[in-house]
């Protein structure tokens, strides 16, 4: 039997338990650290746009004057993901 050590990508905690499977059959995990903002996560993601931290990269590239197509090409995601992330960020900063 192989043992896989799983750590939470948000808090780095080791209080991680299996939490069912996704629609595609991939194993999901849940962090049981009460201060952790993560609910569930996977070890491998099928789509690059779902990976943790990708939205921060999109915002950083936009701040450095990268275009939408350039950002999507460099990060390997769709232009729709870039646009929705930028729109969410713009709507959340408005009082």
Buried (B, 14 or more C-beta within 10 A) or exposed (E): EEEEEBBBBBBEBEEBEEBEEEEEEEBBBBBEBEEBEBEEBBEEBEEEBEBEEBBEBBBEBBEEEBEBEEBBEEBEBEEEBBBBBBEEEEEEEEE
